[in-house]
């Protein structure tokens, strides 16, 4: 029988935000991979094959050895499938590049340093509450003696 503490630790681990985010990312990534594979195999490669003399890239292969009448199939190098896989990778990599580039652009906008605040040019007289220049030593309204920044 499983220890209750162990089950609770596992539940806490599995329900962490980054674990769930990773799971969602993997699932969406797998679905995106299927879309890209279909795009390459069904939309991009047929026109390229047609332009190259009605070649189906999935059928491009080099057979090693001779075919026999028995059950043993000869070894083959399926370079057409390899070309499709390379195109899949290039499309996925390009999409991820665009996604990361967009996220980085948003972060730069968000993390832009705030505009430097200008030093105040006026301060409030503690006696009459009027605004006076920061460097003033006497209030121009009530003539009270003011503390300056140098005086503390």
ROVEXZA-873086 format. One record per atom (N, C-alpha, C, CB): x, y negated, z negated. Coordinates in pm, whole numbers, plus 32768, in hexadecimal, padded with zeros to 4 digits. Glycine has a CB too. Layout:
N
PT,X,Y,Z
...
//
This chain:
152
PT,8054,8075,8000
PT,8000,8000,8000
PT,8059,7F83,8000
PT,7FA0,8001,7F86
PT,8033,7F20,8050
PT,8085,7EA9,805D
PT,8077,7E50,7FE2
PT,805F,7E5C,80DB
PT,80E4,7E15,7FC1
PT,80E8,7DB8,7F52
PT,809A,7D3A,7F79
PT,817B,7D96,7F2B
PT,8047,7D06,7F20
PT,7FF5,7C8F,7F3B
PT,804F,7C17,7F54
PT,7F95,7C73,7EC4
PT,80BC,7C0B,7F0A
PT,8119,7B9C,7F1E
PT,8152,7BA0,7FAC
PT,818B,7BA2,7EB6
PT,8177,7C17,7FDA
PT,81AD,7C28,8061
PT,8146,7BFD,80CA
PT,81D8,7CBA,8079
PT,80CB,7C26,80B8
PT,8060,7C02,8116
PT,804C,7B6B,8116
PT,7FDC,7C4A,80F0
PT,804D,7B2E,80A0
PT,803D,7A9C,8099
PT,80B1,7A53,80DA
PT,8030,7A6F,8007
PT,812C,7A85,80C7
PT,81A0,7A48,8108
PT,8194,7A52,81A0
PT,8222,7A8B,80D9
PT,8169,7AC7,81D0
PT,8159,7AD8,8261
PT,80EE,7A7B,8296
PT,8137,7B6A,8283
PT,807F,7A70,824E
PT,8013,7A18,8279
PT,8044,7987,827E
PT,7F99,7A24,821A
PT,8090,795D,821B
PT,80C6,78D6,8219
PT,8125,78C0,828F
PT,8110,78BB,8193
PT,8179,7923,82AB
PT,81D6,791A,831C
PT,818B,7911,83A1
PT,8235,7992,831D
PT,812A,7969,83B4
PT,80E3,7971,8433
PT,808D,78F6,844D
PT,808D,79EC,8437
PT,8061,78B4,83E4
PT,8009,7841,83F6
PT,8053,77BB,83F5
PT,7FA0,7841,8389
PT,80D7,77BE,83EF
PT,8123,7742,83F9
PT,8108,7701,847F
PT,81BB,775B,83E7
PT,810D,7680,8480
PT,80F0,7635,84FB
PT,814B,7659,856E
PT,80FA,75A4,84E0
PT,81CE,7664,8556
PT,8228,767E,85C5
PT,821C,770D,85F9
PT,82B6,7663,859B
PT,81F4,776D,85A7
PT,81DF,77F6,85D8
PT,8165,77FA,8634
PT,81CE,7859,8561
PT,80FA,77B9,860B
PT,8081,77B5,865D
PT,809D,7768,86DE
PT,800C,7773,860F
PT,80E6,76F7,86D4
PT,8109,76AB,874C
PT,815B,76FF,87AC
PT,8157,762D,8726
PT,81BA,774C,8777
PT,820C,77A2,87CC
PT,81B6,780B,8810
PT,827A,77E5,8779
PT,8159,7847,87C7
PT,8102,78AC,8802
PT,80AD,7870,8872
PT,80A7,78EA,8796
PT,8076,77FA,885B
PT,8027,77B8,88C3
PT,807E,779A,893C
PT,7FE6,7737,888D
PT,80F9,7769,8924
PT,8155,774B,8992
PT,8177,77C6,89E4
PT,81D3,770E,895C
PT,818E,7836,89A2
PT,81AF,78B1,89EA
PT,8138,78DF,8A3E
PT,81D8,7920,8988
PT,80C1,78D8,8A07
PT,804A,7903,8A51
PT,8032,78A9,8ACA
PT,7FCE,7901,89F5
PT,803A,7825,8AB5
PT,8026,77C9,8B25
PT,8097,77D7,8B8B
PT,801E,7737,8AF2
PT,8112,77EB,8B5A
PT,8184,7800,8BB4
PT,8171,787C,8C0A
PT,8205,780C,8B64
PT,813E,78E8,8BCF
PT,8124,7962,8C1D
PT,80BB,794B,8C87
PT,80F7,79D3,8BC1
PT,8050,7903,8C64
PT,7FE8,78E4,8CC6
PT,801E,7889,8D34
PT,7F6F,78A3,8C80
PT,8070,7827,8D0D
PT,80AC,77CD,8D6F
PT,8108,781C,8DCD
PT,80FB,775C,8D29
PT,8151,787C,8D96
PT,81A8,78D1,8DE8
PT,8159,791E,8E50
PT,81F6,7933,8D91
PT,80E5,794F,8E2A
PT,8090,7997,8E8A
PT,8060,793A,8EF9
PT,8016,79D7,8E43
PT,803E,78BE,8ED4
PT,8012,785D,8F39
PT,8083,7840,8F9A
PT,7FE2,77DA,8EF6
PT,80FC,782C,8F65
PT,816E,780E,8FBC
PT,818F,7885,9015
PT,81E9,77E7,8F68
PT,8188,78FE,8FDF
PT,81A2,7975,902F
PT,813D,797F,90A1
PT,819E,79F4,8FD8
PT,80C0,7966,9084
PT,805B,7968,90ED
PT,8074,78FA,9154
PT,7FCF,7958,90B1
PT,809A,7884,9123
PT,80B8,7816,917F
PT,8128,783D,91DF
PT,80E0,7798,9131
PT,8193,7878,91AB
PT,8204,789F,91FF
PT,81DC,790F,925D
PT,827B,78CA,91A9
PT,81A3,797B,9226
PT,8184,79F1,9278
PT,8113,79DB,92DC
PT,8161,7A65,921F
PT,80AF,798D,92B4
PT,8037,7983,9307
PT,802D,7902,9357
PT,7FC0,7990,92B1
PT,8075,7898,932F
PT,8067,7818,9373
PT,80E8,77E9,93B8
PT,803B,77AF,9311
PT,815A,77FC,937A
PT,81D7,77C7,93B1
PT,821B,782B,940F
PT,8235,77A2,9341
PT,8228,78A8,93E4
PT,8274,7908,9433
PT,822F,7931,94B5
PT,828E,7982,93E0
PT,81AA,7941,94BC
PT,816E,7966,953C
PT,818B,7902,95AD
PT,80D9,7973,952C
PT,817E,787D,9599
PT,81A2,7823,9608
PT,8236,7829,962C
PT,817E,7794,95E3
PT,828D,7838,95C7
PT,831C,7844,95E4
PT,8335,78C3,9634
PT,8370,7844,9562
PT,82F6,7931,960B
PT,8304,79AE,9655
PT,82CF,79A3,96E2
PT,82BB,7A1F,960D
PT,8261,795C,96F3
PT,8227,7948,9779
PT,8287,78F9,97D1
PT,819F,78FF,9770
PT,82C2,788F,9798
PT,8320,783D,97E5
PT,839F,7889,9809
PT,8344,77C0,9797
PT,83C1,78EC,97BA
PT,843A,793C,97D5
PT,841C,79BB,9824
PT,847E,7961,9751
PT,83AC,79BD,9868
PT,838C,7A31,98BC
PT,8332,7A96,987A
PT,8409,7A75,98E6
PT,82CF,7A65,9831
PT,826C,7AB8,97ED
PT,82AB,7B22,9793
PT,8213,7AFC,9852
PT,8305,7AF3,973E
PT,834A,7B4A,96DF
PT,8303,7B3F,9658
PT,83E1,7B25,96D2
PT,82E6,7BB1,961A
PT,82B0,7BB0,9593
PT,8326,7BC4,9534
PT,8242,7C20,957F
PT,8345,7B5F,94E5
PT,83BB,7B65,9491
PT,83B6,7BD7,942D
PT,83CC,7AE2,9448
PT,833F,7BFE,9404
PT,8335,7C6C,93A4
PT,8365,7CF0,93E0
PT,82A5,7C7B,9372
PT,8362,7CF8,9464
PT,838C,7D74,94A6
PT,8420,7D75,94CA
PT,833A,7D89,9524
PT,8466,7D07,94B7
PT,84F4,7D03,94D9
PT,8543,7D54,9473
PT,8527,7C70,94DE
PT,858A,7DB6,94A6
PT,85D9,7E0B,944E
PT,8644,7E53,949D
PT,857F,7E71,9407
PT,86A8,7E82,9457
PT,8712,7ED2,9493
PT,8709,7F5C,9453
PT,87A2,7E91,947D
PT,86FB,7FC1,94A8
PT,86F0,8049,9476
PT,877B,8085,946E
PT,8693,80A0,94D1
PT,879B,80BB,93F9
PT,881C,80FA,93E4
PT,880A,8191,93F0
PT,8858,80D4,9359
PT,884E,81CF,9449
PT,8841,825D,945E
PT,87D4,827B,94C4
PT,8824,82A4,93DA
PT,87B9,82FA,94D6
PT,8757,8323,9538
PT,86D8,8351,94F3
PT,878E,8392,9592
PT,8669,8338,9538
PT,85EA,8368,9503
PT,85E3,83FF,951A
PT,8571,831F,9547
PT,85AE,8444,94B9
PT,85A0,84D5,94C2
PT,850D,84F9,94BA
PT,85F1,851C,9453
PT,84EF,8573,94E3
PT,8464,85A1,94E0
PT,8438,85C4,9452
PT,8452,861A,953B
PT,8496,85D2,93F8
PT,8475,85F7,936F
PT,843E,8581,9320
PT,84F1,862F,9329
PT,8432,8596,929E
PT,83F9,8530,9246
PT,845C,84C0,9225
PT,83CB,8570,91C6
PT,84DB,84D7,9238
PT,8540,8474,9212
PT,853E,83FF,9275
PT,85CC,84B4,920D
PT,851C,838B,9244
PT,851B,8313,9298
PT,85A7,82D9,929B
PT,84B3,82A9,9264
PT,85D0,82A4,930C
PT,8656,826A,9312
PT,865A,81E8,92C1
PT,8680,8250,93A6
PT,86D0,81C5,9297
PT,86E2,8148,924E
PT,86D5,80D3,92AF
PT,876C,8144,9205
PT,8694,8069,9283
PT,8683,7FF4,92DA
PT,86A9,7F75,928D
PT,85F1,7FEC,930D
PT,86DB,7F15,92D7
PT,86F6,7E91,92A1
PT,868A,7E37,92D9
PT,8787,7E5D,92C5
PT,8632,7E08,9282
PT,85C0,7DB5,92AC
PT,85E6,7D21,92A5
PT,8542,7DD2,9254
PT,8630,7CF3,9308
PT,865D,7C68,9303
PT,85ED,7C07,9323
PT,86CF,7C53,9364
PT,8583,7C33,9365
PT,8510,7BDC,937C
PT,84CA,7BB9,92F9
PT,84AD,7C1F,93DB
PT,84B9,7C1D,92A2
PT,847F,7C03,921D
PT,84DA,7BA8,91CC
PT,8468,7C88,91D1
PT,855D,7BBB,91DE
PT,85BD,7B66,9198
PT,85AF,7AD4,91C5
PT,864D,7B98,91B0
PT,859D,7ABE,9245
PT,858A,7A36,9279
PT,850A,79FA,923D
PT,8582,7A36,9316
PT,849E,7A48,9238
PT,8421,7A19,91FA
PT,8437,79F4,9167
PT,83B3,7A84,9205
PT,8481,7A47,911F
PT,849B,7A2E,9092
PT,84EE,79B0,907F
PT,84E1,7AA6,9052
PT,854F,7999,90D5
PT,859F,791F,90CD
PT,8546,78A5,90E4
PT,8613,7922,9135
PT,84EC,78AC,9147
PT,8490,783D,915E
PT,8434,7828,90E6
PT,843C,7856,91DC
PT,8403,7893,90A9
PT,83B3,7889,902F
PT,8400,783A,8FC5
PT,838C,7915,8FF9
PT,847C,7865,8FAF
PT,84CE,7825,8F49
PT,84E2,7790,8F67
PT,8555,786B,8F3E
PT,8501,7771,8FE4
PT,851B,76E6,9009
PT,849F,768F,8FF0
PT,8547,76DD,909D
PT,842B,76C1,9012
PT,83B0,7674,8FFD
PT,8394,7662,8F68
PT,8338,76B9,9040
PT,83A1,76CC,8F19
PT,838B,76C3,8E89
PT,83F1,7664,8E4B
PT,8393,774E,8E47
PT,8471,7670,8E71
PT,84D8,761A,8E39
PT,84BD,7588,8E5C
PT,8562,7643,8E6D
PT,8490,756E,8ED6
PT,8472,74E5,8EFF
PT,83FC,74AE,8EAF
PT,8454,74DF,8F96
PT,8395,74FE,8E9A
PT,8322,74D1,8E4C
PT,8349,74B5,8DBB
PT,82B2,753A,8E50
PT,839C,750A,8D81
PT,83CA,74F4,8CF8
PT,841F,7476,8CF1
PT,841A,756F,8CC5
PT,8474,7460,8D57
PT,84C4,73E7,8D5D
PT,846A,736B,8D5C
PT,851D,73E8,8DDA
PT,8401,736D,8DAF
PT,83A5,72FB,8DB4
PT,835E,72E7,8D2E
PT,833D,730E,8E24
PT,8337,7355,8CEE
PT,82F4,734D,8C6D
PT,8350,7311,8C03
PT,82C5,73D8,8C41
PT,83CB,7341,8BFB
PT,842A,730E,8B97
PT,844C,727C,8BB5
PT,84AB,7364,8B96
PT,845A,725B,8C34
PT,8478,71D0,8C5A
PT,8405,7174,8C2E
PT,848E,71C6,8CF4
PT,8389,719F,8C41
PT,8316,7151,8C16
PT,8310,7141,8B7F
PT,8296,7190,8C47
PT,832A,71AC,8B37
PT,8328,71A7,8AA4
PT,8396,714A,8A72
PT,833B,7234,8A68
PT,840D,7153,8AAD
PT,847B,70FB,8A84
PT,845A,7069,8AA0
PT,84FC,7122,8ACC
PT,8418,704D,8B0F
PT,83F3,6FC3,8B2F
PT,838F,6F8F,8AC8
PT,83B7,6FBA,8BBC
PT,8331,6FE3,8A9F
PT,82D1,6FBA,8A37
PT,8316,6FA2,89B2
PT,8263,7023,8A26
PT,8376,6FF7,8990
PT,83C0,6FE6,8912
PT,8410,6F65,8912
PT,841D,705D,88FA
PT,844F,6F46,8983
PT,849E,6ECA,898A
PT,8445,6E50,8974
PT,84E6,6EBF,8A11
PT,83CD,6E53,89AE
PT,8371,6DE3,899A
PT,8347,6DDA,8908
PT,82F5,6DF3,89F4
PT,832C,6E4E,88CB
PT,82FE,6E52,8840
PT,836E,6E28,87E1
PT,82CB,6EDF,881C
PT,83EA,6E4F,87FF
PT,845A,6E36,87A5
PT,84A2,6DB2,87C3
PT,84BC,6EA8,87AC
PT,846A,6D60,881B
PT,84AA,6CE1,883C
PT,84B8,6C8F,87BC
PT,8459,6C93,88A7
PT,852E,6C54,87A6
PT,8541,6C08,872B
PT,84E4,6B8F,8728
PT,85D3,6BDB,871C
PT,84B1,6B70,86B4
PT,8459,6AFB,86AA
PT,84A8,6A7C,86C8
PT,8417,6AF3,861E
PT,8462,6A1A,86FA
PT,84A3,699B,8718
PT,84DB,6960,8697
PT,843F,6937,875B
PT,8553,692A,86A2
PT,8594,68F1,862C
PT,8540,687B,85FA
PT,8625,68C3,864D
PT,8525,687E,8578
PT,84D6,6812,853E
PT,852D,6797,852D
PT,8499,683D,84B6
PT,84F7,6726,8553
PT,853F,66A9,8542
PT,853F,6684,84AE
PT,84FF,6638,8598
PT,85AB,6649,8484
PT,85B3,661B,83F9
PT,8548,65B0,83E3
PT,8642,65E4,83D8
PT,8508,65B2,836F
PT,84A2,654D,8355
PT,84E1,64C1,8352
PT,8459,656A,82CF
PT,8498,6461,8385
PT,84C9,63D6,8387
PT,848A,6384,8318
PT,84AB,6396,840F
PT,8423,63BA,82D9
PT,83E0,6370,826E
PT,83CB,63CB,81F6
PT,835A,6337,829D
PT,83BA,638C,8182
PT,8399,63D5,8107
PT,832C,6387,80BF
PT,8417,63E8,80AB
PT,82F1,63C5,805C
PT,8284,6386,8014
PT,82B9,6347,7F93
PT,8215,63ED,7FF4
PT,8290,62CE,7F79
PT,82B4,628A,7EFC
PT,8268,62CE,7E8B
PT,8294,61EF,7F02
PT,82AC,62FB,7E23
PT,8266,6341,7DB7
PT,820E,62E5,7D63
PT,82CA,6387,7D5E
PT,821C,6263,7D73
PT,81D0,6203,7D21
PT,8150,61D5,7D67
PT,8226,618A,7CFF
PT,815E,61AA,7DE7
PT,80E9,6175,7E2D
PT,80B8,61D0,7E9D
PT,8108,60EC,7E65
PT,80FB,623E,7EB4
PT,80D8,62A3,7F18
PT,80DF,626F,7FA8
PT,804D,62D7,7EFC
PT,8125,6202,7FBF
PT,8137,61CD,8046
PT,81AC,6214,808A
PT,8150,6133,8043
PT,81AC,6211,810D
PT,821A,624C,815A
PT,8289,61E4,8169
PT,81E8,627D,81E4
PT,8304,620E,8149
PT,8378,61B6,8156
PT,83E6,6203,819F
PT,83AA,6184,80CB
PT,8446,61BF,81DF
PT,84B5,6206,8220
PT,8501,625E,81BD
PT,8515,61A1,8261
PT,8536,62CC,81EE
PT,857C,632D,8199
PT,85F3,62ED,8154
PT,85AA,63A5,81EC
PT,863B,6295,8197
PT,86B3,6259,815E
PT,8697,61E1,8102
PT,870E,622E,81CC
PT,861A,61BD,80F2
PT,85F8,6147,80A0
PT,8617,6161,800E
PT,8564,6123,80B1
PT,8646,60FB,7FCA
PT,8660,6104,7F39
PT,85F4,60BD,7EE8
PT,86E9,60C9,7F18
PT,85A4,6069,7F2B
PT,8531,6025,7EED
PT,84B9,6034,7F47
PT,8550,5F8E,7ED2
PT,8446,6041,7F0C
PT,83C9,604A,7F58
PT,83A8,5FC0,7F8F
PT,8353,6081,7F00
PT,838A,5FB7,800E
PT,8369,5F36,804C
PT,82DE,5F06,8024
PT,8373,5F41,80E3
PT,828F,5F5C,7FE8
PT,8208,5F35,7FC1
PT,81FF,5F0A,7F2F
PT,81A8,5FA7,7FDB
PT,823A,5F5C,7ED5
PT,822F,5F3D,7E46
PT,82B5,5F15,7E09
PT,81F8,5FB4,7DFB
PT,831E,5F18,7E56
PT,83A7,5EF4,7E30
PT,83E0,5F48,7DBF
PT,83AB,5E65,7E08
PT,83AA,5FBE,7DAC
PT,83DF,6019,7D46
PT,8466,6050,7D73
PT,837C,608C,7D2A
PT,84BD,606B,7D10
PT,853E,60A8,7D2D
PT,8527,613C,7D52
PT,85A0,609A,7CB3
PT,855E,6169,7DC6
PT,854B,61F3,7DF7
PT,85CD,6241,7DEC
PT,8518,61F3,7E89
PT,85BD,62C2,7DD8
PT,8632,6318,7DDA
PT,8654,6338,7E6A
PT,861B,639A,7D89
PT,86D1,6338,7E8B
PT,86FB,635F,7F13
PT,872B,63EE,7F0D
PT,876C,6300,7F4C
PT,873E,642C,7F82
PT,876E,64B6,7F87
PT,87F6,64C3,7F48
PT,8773,64E8,8016
PT,8849,645A,7F53
PT,88CF,645E,7F17
PT,88C7,6457,7E7F
PT,8925,63EA,7F4D
PT,8861,6412,7E49
PT,8854,6405,7DB9
PT,8818,6481,7D79
PT,8800,638E,7D98
PT,87DC,64D5,7DC7
PT,87A7,6551,7D92
PT,8718,6548,7D80
PT,87E7,6575,7D14
//
